[in-house]
Amino acid sequence: MASQWHRALRRIDETSWELPRSYKEGMRVPGIVYADDALMRAIVNDQSLEQVANVATLPGVVYASLAMPDIHWGYGFPIGGVAATRLPEGVISPGGVGFDINCGVRLLRTDLMQDEVQDMMPRLVDTLFTNIPTGVGSKGRLRLTAQEIDRVLVEGSRWAVGQGFGDPDDLAVTEEGGRIAGADPSAVGKRPRERGAPQLGTLGSGNHFLEVQAVEEVFDAAAAEALGIDRVGQVTILIHTGSRGFGHQVCADYLKVMDEAARKYGIALPDRQLACAPLDSPEGKGYLTAMRCAANFAWANRQVITHWTRESFEALLGRSWREMGIRQVYDVAHNIAKIETHRVNGKRLSLCVHRKGATRAFPAGHPEVPARYRGVGQPVLIPGDMGRYSYLAVGGERAMELSFGSTCHGAGRVQSRSGAKRQLRGRDIRKELQERGIVARASGGWAALAEEASEAYKDVANVVEVCHKAGLSTMVARMRPMGVIKG
């Protein structure tokens, strides 16, 4: 199959490739993949390019089926896939959002410096690990009534801040203000609530983490200063998690609905995992409404974890989080579908933009960028792997033109979890990280660390550089890990 892709792929420039409509019958638009030569050699090793072509067959899809450089094989859509469908005739597909609805990243900055916390990092990691539940099926410290859960689904982070979990300023620097409009709990069944209610304020497992970092390099001093990152050695905190069992169950429930809907509306699909429904159908509207509930749950989840993170620093350093300057830089989703207006072929269109393993990257001047950042662009948070580094960027000048204002969301896997464990069997991952100055705790023990080791991922520096050169996002700073907790 890879040889077929090699024959079909056409090089556009040093950072992009086209998979033409002629590659596969039924493609309504071409595929466009952002990658350099080295990344493309990794990309052709799985089925993700076939998924790019499949997405290009969806009714109402416009411009192109897009793939970010961290693309890898996913459910229906590739992870790292972006596609927009036109209202009202276009479709919405749960596979274009993923099971972990509004999996996203939140970055906190501090006034602390690396040398102030380095020696206490083992105790700090232990404190964070104690205060923030992690792991498969982990249950949080909150016990919510059915009425309270419904409020979370509608209010998102605003509910959490209203309950004392954080500060109103956090909302000003959260995508959608931490609450996407149009969420209606009546679109959600009983099972998502049962799974989600005990999990608010938990990290979960897999690639979810909380990481204490230090700024290693600043690439754009003006943008970094605007974002509150002004010194090499400054301590930051990166939180990566999503909607937990709630979002997973919403996706599972609506995949069944969409499978029936695709047959009902006569939608021919090359892959059943692309099950979808017209945006203006009852099924399409129902999923979009339920997805927004899950997105709000995820924002509330990260907000509660932020509060307990601040409390952990306070307990260990004996100062208030405000005295330590533990302020939020931004919170951005990377598994979501949103109704947005974009210009396509010179026309302004109302579109449903699916971003799965891709993050919004609106440029400077865009009205949806928080006022304090409008001069530099929307912050973009790009975690790498726990053994190397993560990046802070801002939306690029060409993002609206090339990718519906989207960019990469992380490093992208090159190995499955089981493959990583096979390769690393016999190695002490915790000790290897410790030798690099990184303290790690995982509720899943060796296996959880092995699944997420550097060898399982692309080098995020290459991914970020491609997006930077393409104009999708602009590098601002690089942070290296000092301590991490995982599921």
VEXLUM-650168 format. One line per 8 residues: number of its first residue (from 1); their letters; for each residue x, y, z of C-alpha. Coordinates in pm, 1 decimal, m for minus. Example, Ala and Ser with C-alpha at 12.3 -4.5 7.8 and 13.67 -1.06 7.14 Angstrom:
1) as) 1230.0 m450.0 780.0 ~ 1367.0 m106.0 714.0;
***
This chain:
1) masqwhra) 0.0 0.0 0.0 ~ 284.8 239.3 83.6 ~ 411.3 205.1 m274.7 ~ 68.7 313.3 m402.8 ~ 87.1 625.5 m186.6 ~ 441.2 696.3 m304.6 ~ 321.7 684.4 m664.8 ~ 19.6 904.0 m595.1;
9) lrridets) 169.2 1164.8 m363.2 ~ 271.5 1489.8 m530.4 ~ 518.3 1722.4 m362.1 ~ 378.1 2075.1 m328.3 ~ 671.2 2233.4 m145.0 ~ 919.7 2145.5 128.7 ~ 646.1 2106.5 392.0 ~ 339.6 1978.6 205.6;
17) welprsyk) 221.3 1697.8 m21.1 ~ m96.2 1637.4 m220.0 ~ m289.3 1311.7 m244.5 ~ m493.7 1389.8 m558.4 ~ m862.2 1314.4 m604.5 ~ m765.8 1060.1 m867.6 ~ m605.6 843.5 m599.7 ~ m937.7 695.3 m489.2;
25) egmrvpgi) m1283.5 679.6 m639.2 ~ m1527.9 900.4 m453.1 ~ m1278.9 1161.2 m329.4 ~ m1452.5 1499.7 m347.7 ~ m1141.4 1699.9 m256.4 ~ m768.5 1622.9 m250.8 ~ m574.6 1524.7 56.7 ~ m302.6 1760.3 177.9;
33) vyaddalm) m37.0 1631.3 416.7 ~ 203.8 1859.5 600.2 ~ 537.2 1680.2 643.6 ~ 902.9 1687.1 546.7 ~ 1085.4 1391.6 394.4 ~ 1178.1 1231.6 726.7 ~ 826.0 1254.6 868.2 ~ 673.4 1124.9 545.0;
41) raivndqs) 891.4 814.3 567.5 ~ 724.4 741.6 902.4 ~ 374.3 837.6 789.1 ~ 362.6 584.6 502.7 ~ 417.9 298.3 747.7 ~ 56.1 285.3 865.4 ~ m290.7 333.9 715.1 ~ m326.5 702.4 797.4;
49) leqvanva) m291.8 821.8 437.4 ~ m571.3 587.2 335.6 ~ m780.5 750.6 605.4 ~ m694.9 1093.9 462.8 ~ m835.0 974.4 129.8 ~ m1143.9 825.3 296.0 ~ m1223.8 1152.0 475.4 ~ m1209.4 1327.2 137.6;
57) tlpgvvya) m1520.0 1129.3 32.1 ~ m1750.6 1273.1 300.5 ~ m2056.0 1465.6 176.6 ~ m2010.1 1842.4 194.5 ~ m1633.4 1831.5 253.4 ~ m1458.9 2144.1 120.3 ~ m1106.7 2246.2 14.3 ~ m910.9 1938.3 127.4;
65) slampdih) m880.2 1653.3 373.4 ~ m587.4 1778.1 581.1 ~ m321.9 1594.4 780.6 ~ m86.1 1758.5 1026.2 ~ 274.2 1629.9 1054.3 ~ 192.1 1433.0 1372.1 ~ m59.6 1222.3 1176.2 ~ m101.9 854.6 1264.6;
73) wgygfpig) m368.1 589.3 1229.4 ~ m689.2 651.7 1422.3 ~ m1056.8 553.9 1430.6 ~ m1216.1 667.0 1103.5 ~ m1022.5 991.6 1074.0 ~ m647.1 981.0 1121.2 ~ m518.9 1134.3 1441.7 ~ m381.4 1463.8 1318.9;
81) gvaatrlp) m667.2 1503.1 1070.9 ~ m862.0 1819.6 991.2 ~ m1167.6 1841.1 764.9 ~ m1444.4 2096.1 720.1 ~ m1792.3 2023.7 587.3 ~ m2029.2 2286.1 456.4 ~ m2356.7 2372.0 628.2 ~ m2626.5 2259.1 582.3;
89) egvispgg) m2557.1 1974.2 338.6 ~ m2234.5 1854.7 498.3 ~ m2203.3 1581.8 757.5 ~ m2065.2 1546.9 1107.0 ~ m1873.5 1233.6 1202.9 ~ m1781.9 1125.7 1559.0 ~ m1471.4 965.4 1408.6 ~ m1357.7 1317.5 1319.4;
97) vgfdincg) m1355.2 1413.1 1687.2 ~ m1249.5 1090.2 1854.5 ~ m1350.8 902.2 2166.5 ~ m1178.2 1145.2 2405.7 ~ m1388.1 1449.4 2321.3 ~ m1202.1 1773.4 2400.6 ~ m885.0 1601.2 2495.2 ~ m677.2 1914.1 2527.8;
105) vrllrtdl) m385.3 2090.9 2689.7 ~ m357.9 2361.2 2953.7 ~ m36.5 2554.9 3023.1 ~ 36.2 2734.2 3349.8 ~ 328.6 2971.8 3392.5 ~ 493.9 3060.1 3724.6 ~ 737.0 3311.8 3868.1 ~ 941.4 3020.7 4003.6;
113) mqdevqdm) 1278.4 2926.9 3860.4 ~ 1418.0 2582.0 3802.0 ~ 1675.9 2600.7 4081.7 ~ 1399.8 2680.9 4335.5 ~ 1217.6 2352.1 4276.2 ~ 1476.1 2110.3 4134.8 ~ 1583.2 1962.6 4468.5 ~ 1225.5 1919.3 4588.8;
121) mprlvdtl) 1103.2 1767.3 4261.6 ~ 1058.6 1413.0 4404.3 ~ 840.7 1551.5 4685.8 ~ 651.0 1780.0 4447.2 ~ 577.4 1492.7 4208.2 ~ 464.2 1276.2 4501.1 ~ 233.8 1555.2 4622.1 ~ 81.8 1603.3 4276.7;
129) ftniptgv) 41.9 1226.2 4239.0 ~ m140.2 1211.8 4574.0 ~ m368.9 1508.8 4506.2 ~ m462.7 1435.3 4142.2 ~ m611.3 1089.8 4076.4 ~ m458.6 909.0 3777.7 ~ m500.8 578.8 3600.5 ~ m761.2 368.8 3419.9;
137) gskgrlrl) m1105.9 420.1 3572.5 ~ m965.0 651.4 3838.5 ~ m1221.2 827.3 4055.2 ~ m1190.2 1184.8 4168.1 ~ m1236.2 1356.7 4501.2 ~ m1569.2 1511.8 4396.9 ~ m1910.5 1353.8 4444.0 ~ m2167.8 1529.0 4230.8;
145) taqeidrv) m2544.1 1499.2 4219.5 ~ m2726.9 1447.3 3890.5 ~ m2823.3 1815.9 3890.7 ~ m2462.0 1921.1 3946.3 ~ m2340.2 1700.1 3660.5 ~ m2592.3 1864.4 3428.0 ~ m2462.3 2203.7 3533.5 ~ m2107.4 2091.8 3449.2;
153) lvegsrwa) m2224.8 1980.1 3103.8 ~ m2372.7 2322.7 3033.9 ~ m2131.7 2553.7 3219.1 ~ m1794.5 2378.0 3180.8 ~ m1504.8 2559.5 3347.9 ~ m1740.8 2831.2 3464.8 ~ m1908.0 2579.4 3696.6 ~ m1569.2 2483.8 3841.1;
161) vgqgfgdp) m1458.3 2843.4 3898.2 ~ m1797.5 2920.2 4053.3 ~ m1737.0 2637.2 4300.4 ~ m1400.5 2784.8 4400.5 ~ m1181.6 2573.0 4172.0 ~ m969.1 2845.9 4022.9 ~ m990.9 3209.3 3928.0 ~ m1217.9 3397.5 3682.7;
169) ddlavtee) m905.6 3501.4 3491.5 ~ m855.5 3135.5 3397.0 ~ m1173.1 3158.1 3189.8 ~ m1044.9 3457.2 2993.3 ~ m756.5 3243.5 2863.0 ~ m948.3 2923.8 2788.2 ~ m1081.4 2840.4 2442.5 ~ m1452.0 2933.3 2429.4;
177) ggriagad) m1411.9 3079.3 2777.8 ~ m1422.4 2721.5 2905.9 ~ m1784.0 2676.3 2795.4 ~ m1901.9 2604.9 2442.3 ~ m2258.6 2718.0 2377.2 ~ m2528.1 2482.3 2254.9 ~ m2476.7 2202.0 2507.4 ~ m2797.9 2029.7 2615.7;
185) psavgkrp) m2781.2 1745.8 2871.7 ~ m3102.5 1595.6 2731.1 ~ m2895.9 1476.0 2432.6 ~ m2685.4 1258.8 2664.6 ~ m2791.1 917.2 2790.3 ~ m2764.9 768.5 3137.2 ~ m2443.6 571.7 3085.2 ~ m2212.4 871.1 3008.3;
193) rergapql) m2328.6 1034.5 3331.9 ~ m2262.9 714.7 3528.5 ~ m1911.5 689.4 3390.7 ~ m1830.9 1058.1 3409.4 ~ m1972.1 1160.4 3746.6 ~ m1694.2 999.2 3957.9 ~ m1416.2 1107.2 3720.0 ~ m1428.1 1485.8 3730.5;
201) gtlgsgnh) m1084.9 1603.8 3841.9 ~ m888.9 1300.7 3719.6 ~ m608.9 1262.5 3466.1 ~ m691.5 914.8 3342.5 ~ m441.4 693.1 3162.7 ~ m276.1 651.1 2822.2 ~ m93.1 961.7 2705.1 ~ m256.1 1188.6 2963.2;
209) flevqave) m16.1 1357.1 3202.7 ~ 69.2 1650.2 3423.8 ~ 421.9 1776.5 3373.5 ~ 634.9 2029.0 3564.2 ~ 874.0 2186.7 3317.3 ~ 1144.0 2448.3 3275.9 ~ 1173.5 2686.7 2982.2 ~ 1475.9 2573.0 2782.7;
217) evfdaaaa) 1479.5 2814.8 2490.9 ~ 1282.8 3119.8 2375.0 ~ 1248.5 3169.4 1997.4 ~ 1023.5 3478.1 1987.9 ~ 1095.2 3709.7 2279.6 ~ 807.7 3951.1 2210.8 ~ 545.9 3677.4 2186.6 ~ 690.9 3495.5 2487.2;
225) ealgidrv) 669.1 3808.9 2699.3 ~ 307.6 3864.2 2592.0 ~ 228.7 3507.5 2702.2 ~ 404.4 3547.6 3039.5 ~ 708.1 3339.7 2946.0 ~ 1001.6 3573.6 2989.2 ~ 1302.7 3378.3 3120.0 ~ 1498.2 3065.1 3040.0;
233) gqvtilih) 1470.9 2839.8 3345.9 ~ 1119.3 2960.5 3431.4 ~ 894.3 2685.3 3569.0 ~ 579.3 2594.9 3375.7 ~ 313.4 2326.1 3419.2 ~ 145.5 2139.4 3133.8 ~ m179.7 1946.3 3186.3 ~ m303.2 1704.6 2918.7;
241) tgsrgfgh) m635.2 1524.5 2964.5 ~ m991.2 1525.1 2835.3 ~ m1349.6 1420.9 2905.0 ~ m1261.7 1079.2 3051.4 ~ m1531.7 809.4 3047.7 ~ m1803.8 1065.2 2984.2 ~ m1674.1 1163.0 2640.4 ~ m1581.3 805.9 2551.2;
249) qvcadylk) m1936.4 689.4 2618.1 ~ m2092.2 980.0 2428.0 ~ m1882.9 884.1 2125.2 ~ m1966.3 513.7 2158.2 ~ m2338.7 584.2 2192.4 ~ m2353.5 814.2 1891.7 ~ m2145.5 588.6 1668.0 ~ m2438.6 345.2 1683.0;
257) vmdeaark) m2678.9 628.2 1602.3 ~ m2461.3 747.2 1313.8 ~ m2420.2 399.7 1169.6 ~ m2797.7 375.8 1130.8 ~ m2819.5 736.5 1012.2 ~ m2568.4 681.6 731.2 ~ m2786.4 401.6 596.2 ~ m3104.7 605.6 649.9;
265) ygialpdr) m2972.3 901.1 447.3 ~ m2806.2 687.3 180.1 ~ m2451.3 797.8 259.3 ~ m2198.1 563.9 97.2 ~ m1878.4 533.9 302.9 ~ m1546.7 364.7 222.9 ~ m1501.2 288.8 593.3 ~ m1777.2 216.1 843.8;
273) qlacapld) m1574.8 399.8 1109.2 ~ m1663.2 723.3 926.9 ~ m2029.0 680.1 1029.2 ~ m2191.6 1021.9 1000.1 ~ m2515.0 1215.5 956.1 ~ m2610.0 1542.8 786.1 ~ m2549.4 1844.2 1006.9 ~ m2912.1 1953.0 974.4;
281) spegkgyl) m3053.5 1607.8 1061.9 ~ m3185.9 1515.7 1408.2 ~ m2897.8 1269.5 1447.6 ~ m2635.3 1524.3 1345.5 ~ m2778.0 1792.3 1572.8 ~ m2804.1 1543.1 1857.6 ~ m2438.8 1441.6 1834.4 ~ m2316.9 1800.5 1807.8;
289) tamrcaan) m2516.8 1889.9 2119.3 ~ m2391.5 1588.2 2317.8 ~ m2034.3 1648.3 2200.7 ~ m2055.3 2001.8 2339.4 ~ m2163.1 1858.1 2675.8 ~ m1853.6 1636.5 2674.8 ~ m1633.8 1929.5 2573.4 ~ m1762.5 2130.5 2868.4;
297) fawanrqv) m1700.5 1834.3 3100.1 ~ m1338.7 1826.0 2979.9 ~ m1284.7 2196.6 3041.1 ~ m1426.4 2158.9 3392.4 ~ m1199.8 1858.3 3444.3 ~ m884.2 2051.1 3355.0 ~ m1002.4 2343.9 3566.9 ~ m1040.6 2128.5 3878.5;
305) ithwtres) m698.6 1969.3 3815.9 ~ m550.5 2319.7 3781.8 ~ m687.8 2410.4 4124.2 ~ m541.0 2100.6 4289.4 ~ m209.1 2163.4 4112.1 ~ m192.4 2509.8 4262.6 ~ m278.3 2367.6 4604.7 ~ 3.6 2114.1 4568.7;
313) feallgrs) 257.8 2388.5 4500.4 ~ 122.1 2588.2 4793.1 ~ 154.5 2291.5 5029.4 ~ 516.2 2231.0 4939.8 ~ 647.7 2585.7 4895.3 ~ 445.2 2755.0 5170.0 ~ 326.5 3044.0 4953.9 ~ m3.4 3120.8 4782.9;
321) wremgirq) m31.9 3039.0 4414.1 ~ m83.5 3407.7 4341.6 ~ 244.6 3492.9 4516.3 ~ 415.0 3229.8 4298.5 ~ 249.6 3367.2 3983.5 ~ 89.1 3034.3 3885.9 ~ m131.2 3181.8 3618.3 ~ m288.3 3016.1 3320.5;
329) vydvahni) m138.3 3091.1 2979.4 ~ m405.6 2910.6 2776.7 ~ m621.5 2600.6 2743.7 ~ m693.0 2459.2 2397.3 ~ m890.2 2159.7 2270.5 ~ m751.1 1918.7 2014.2 ~ m1042.0 1672.4 1970.4 ~ m1350.5 1872.1 1877.4;
337) akiethrv) m1586.5 1980.3 1596.3 ~ m1687.9 2344.8 1583.3 ~ m1909.0 2561.4 1366.3 ~ m1686.2 2835.3 1226.7 ~ m1680.4 3078.9 934.6 ~ m1394.5 3050.2 687.0 ~ m1316.4 3177.1 340.3 ~ m1297.7 2901.3 76.0;
345) ngkrlslc) m1232.4 2988.7 m289.6 ~ m1307.3 3351.2 m213.2 ~ m1641.6 3283.4 m43.1 ~ m1719.8 3302.7 327.1 ~ m1880.7 2975.9 431.7 ~ m2029.1 2841.0 751.4 ~ m1843.2 2515.6 817.1 ~ m1823.8 2235.1 1067.9;
353) vhrkgatr) m1449.4 2202.5 1128.1 ~ m1344.9 1860.9 1260.9 ~ m1012.0 1872.3 1443.7 ~ m896.1 1532.8 1564.8 ~ m549.3 1539.8 1713.1 ~ m515.5 1893.3 1579.6 ~ m537.5 2223.0 1761.0 ~ m692.0 2554.3 1666.0;
361) afpaghpe) m427.1 2811.0 1567.7 ~ m594.5 3144.1 1496.0 ~ m349.9 3421.6 1397.8 ~ m287.6 3766.7 1540.2 ~ m584.9 3998.9 1504.7 ~ m849.7 3729.2 1497.0 ~ m1149.6 3833.8 1711.5 ~ m1167.8 3494.5 1887.0;
369) vparyrgv) m815.1 3530.2 2022.2 ~ m821.8 3661.7 2382.4 ~ m774.3 4038.3 2384.5 ~ m445.6 4019.3 2576.1 ~ m295.9 3794.1 2304.8 ~ m452.6 3947.3 1996.7 ~ m130.7 4122.0 1902.5 ~ 64.7 3795.1 1882.2;
377) gqpvlipg) m197.8 3529.6 1804.0 ~ m369.6 3245.6 1984.7 ~ m139.9 3037.2 2205.0 ~ m79.8 2685.9 2070.4 ~ 29.1 2416.0 2316.7 ~ 219.2 2121.2 2168.3 ~ 328.9 1849.6 2411.4 ~ 607.6 1616.2 2310.5;
385) dmgrysyl) 706.2 1305.2 2502.0 ~ 802.3 1289.4 2868.3 ~ 1171.2 1233.8 2790.4 ~ 1237.6 1528.7 2560.7 ~ 1047.5 1858.7 2534.8 ~ 721.9 2039.8 2458.6 ~ 654.3 2360.7 2268.6 ~ 462.0 2682.7 2304.2;
393) avggeram) 363.5 2846.2 1975.0 ~ 109.6 3094.6 1840.2 ~ m124.5 3078.1 1542.0 ~ 56.3 3132.5 1213.5 ~ m5.8 3392.6 944.9 ~ m114.5 3134.5 684.8 ~ m318.6 2907.3 909.6 ~ m656.4 3048.0 805.8;
401) elsfgstc) m564.6 3016.9 438.0 ~ m412.7 2668.0 455.2 ~ m575.5 2472.9 738.2 ~ m893.8 2640.7 865.7 ~ m677.3 2792.5 1141.1 ~ m533.2 2459.3 1258.1 ~ m194.5 2311.0 1342.2 ~ m37.4 2004.9 1503.6;
409) hgagrvqs) m126.8 1888.3 1855.2 ~ 177.0 1686.2 1963.0 ~ 450.8 1450.7 1854.4 ~ 242.6 1168.3 1705.9 ~ 303.6 802.7 1773.4 ~ 535.5 587.2 1564.1 ~ 476.2 275.1 1774.0 ~ 166.5 121.7 1924.4;
417) rsgakrql) 153.5 89.6 2300.9 ~ 201.3 m284.9 2280.5 ~ 489.6 m241.3 2035.9 ~ 662.5 5.6 2267.6 ~ 634.0 m235.5 2559.9 ~ 780.3 m519.5 2353.3 ~ 1075.6 m307.4 2240.7 ~ 1151.1 m171.1 2587.6;
425) rgrdirke) 1107.9 m493.6 2784.3 ~ 1386.1 m527.2 3039.8 ~ 1468.4 m156.2 3053.1 ~ 1413.9 54.6 3364.5 ~ 1230.4 352.4 3213.0 ~ 1194.3 534.5 3543.4 ~ 1569.1 511.9 3605.4 ~ 1649.1 627.6 3251.9;
433) lqergiva) 1427.9 932.1 3300.5 ~ 1585.7 999.9 3638.7 ~ 1930.1 999.5 3477.6 ~ 1802.0 1277.3 3248.5 ~ 1684.8 1477.2 3551.0 ~ 1317.8 1380.9 3516.8 ~ 1115.3 1244.4 3808.6 ~ 824.7 1025.1 3692.4;
441) rasggwaa) 533.9 859.6 3874.2 ~ 270.5 645.0 3702.9 ~ m16.5 450.6 3855.9 ~ 30.7 189.3 3583.2 ~ 392.5 129.3 3681.4 ~ 651.3 17.6 3425.6 ~ 398.6 m52.3 3151.2 ~ 249.1 298.8 3167.0;
449) laeeasea) 594.5 454.8 3136.2 ~ 706.3 220.4 2858.1 ~ 394.3 292.1 2650.5 ~ 476.6 663.1 2658.4 ~ 856.0 648.1 2626.9 ~ 1033.9 869.5 2373.6 ~ 1089.5 575.6 2138.6 ~ 712.6 545.9 2084.0;
457) ykdvanvv) 686.4 900.0 1943.0 ~ 811.8 1116.2 1661.3 ~ 1047.6 1392.8 1764.2 ~ 807.3 1679.4 1828.7 ~ 1079.0 1927.3 1726.2 ~ 1047.9 1802.2 1367.3 ~ 669.3 1823.0 1380.3 ~ 671.2 2178.3 1516.5;
465) evchkagl) 934.1 2290.1 1265.0 ~ 720.2 2173.9 970.1 ~ 419.8 2369.7 1101.5 ~ 644.3 2672.0 1162.0 ~ 787.8 2664.6 809.0 ~ 442.9 2611.0 656.0 ~ 302.4 2914.5 839.6 ~ 45.9 2716.2 1040.3;
473) stmvarmr) 199.1 2812.1 1375.6 ~ 501.6 3007.1 1496.0 ~ 742.1 2872.5 1757.7 ~ 764.6 3078.3 2077.1 ~ 941.2 2863.3 2338.8 ~ 1055.2 2512.5 2420.6 ~ 1012.7 2356.5 2766.2 ~ 1185.0 2045.4 2899.2;
481) pmgvikg) 1032.1 1815.5 3163.7 ~ 1147.9 1802.3 3525.0 ~ 870.8 1595.0 3678.3 ~ 568.6 1408.7 3542.3 ~ 271.6 1212.4 3671.6 ~ 82.4 970.7 3448.0 ~ m194.4 715.0 3461.0;
***
